Amino acid sequence: MSEIETVEPDLRQLTDDANALVAKSVKAGADAADIVISKSRSFSITARLGQIESTDQSENDGVSLRVFCGRRVASIATKAGRIRAEGDALIERAIAMAKSAPEDPFAQLMDTDQLADSWPDLDMFDSAHPGADALSKVALTLEQAALDTHGITNSNGASAAFGMGGMVLVTSNGFSGAYLGTRHSRSVSVVAGTGTAMERDYDYDSRTHLSDMRSAQDIGKAAARYTLQRLNPRKVTTQSVPVLFDKRISASLLGHLAGAVDGAAIARGSSFLKERLGQQIFRPGITISDNPRLPRRSGSRPFDADGLSQGHLNLVEDGVLKSWLLDGYSARELNLSSNGRAAAAGSGTRPSATNLWMEPGKDSPADIISSMKTGLIVTDFIGHGANLVTGDYSRGVSGFWVENGEIAFPVSEMTLAGSLPAIFAGLIPATDLEIKGATNAPSLYLEGLTLAGR
């Protein structure tokens, strides 16, 4: 197999098939219909201790046909390859299901004047991608670069992967569109120390275009460096301390925000932020944005699963919560307008962030650390401990202890506890915003949080 293969997206025929199926649905008695075809393909290689350990290849071509009979709706799924052979039967079953379904006052397609009729080229598809030989070479190089570092004693493995995926969306009220994107990823995890004194850490990169990736050597050496820094960790006593969330894990706090401003959660009343729209929830000066129209970014999409194409959205401006994430359904529930954040989900849509980030602040991480008399730098989380209904927050952590403005020693086996409203209100962003994946934040400083130690 060649090291570089060219993949041409084949979505035109799928779009034609989808248009035909939607038209047949309306002719058969549906008041409206839409169809989503989600197509993806991925290939990955895993290496461990200098040998190729596993390969994994997967493909998906799911189809979801949704029909509306008045305010009654039903959805039925199949494979893209079966549309022509099973189309008439699918339509008949879907309409029968819709007619027997309960009425849903919020079930409808978007109004025609809201649908996108054009969208930007976001350079999401990389036509050259690595085959098995190239992926194997990268995985082996990742691991070897880490193992060649003095002090690294073992490997948990390295992986290199390529994937492509996209969507066809056709609605009976005039929308027809398709897009395809690619994803390259590399990761490696290694071990330092021996016996009960072993520590592990990792590094990774993920991009839409191969040419934007960090080198395998750089990722491997960074993983080794992170791992060696964790050797001989200590425990500290329970106390309230200043905390700096390292940029490698700080984006998880934005993930909690995205879940809490999900329009579906707001409509259900299951978010601790449900009454906070228009209120100050972060410090003045904090801006958190979401934008699906950024070229060559992993969260980008030219249109959403409702057929809307909308751009930049500030969820938080100057610390004030300005908007929910809304698809058409949740917007109708809340008597608002969709802001184009619909993602395909089972039999319908759900609100979803796209490219989400917090703007950087004014002080570097080094400056923040030097200002800490005593404190904690969090570099890794253990488990999931955020309750988005109550806002309670509790997570296992490890990282580094700071004394007199300098890193003193690594620490582990501790728990941070607090509330997300208080955490959000106190966060101070550093300058080190790095774009890696769809959700990104700089290192984030908090002046006080409860640390449960020994």
Buried (B, 14 or more C-beta within 10 A) or exposed (E): EEEEBEBEBEBEEBBEBBBBBBEBBBEBBBBBBBBBBBBBBBBBBBBBEEEBEEEEEEEEBBBBBBBBBEBBBBBBBBEBEEBEEBBEEBBBBBBBBBBEBEEBEBBBBBEEEBBBEEBEEBBBBBEEBBBBEBBBBBBBBBBBBBBEBEEBEBBBBBBBBBBBBBBBBBBBBEBBBBBBBBBBBBBBBBBBBEEEEBBBBBBBBBBBBBEEBBBBBBBBBBBBBBBBBBBEBEEBEBEEBBBBBBBBBBBBBBBBBBBBBBBBBBBEEBBBBBEBBEEBBBBEEBBBBBBBBBEBBBBBBBBBBBBBBBBEBBBBBEBBBBBBBBBBBBBBBBEBEBBBBBBBBEEBBBBBBBBBBBBBBEBBBEEBBEEBEBBBBBBBBEEEBBBBEEBBBBBBBBBBBBEEBEBEEBBBBBBBBBBBBBBBBBBBBBBBBEBBBBBBBBBBBBEBBBBBBE
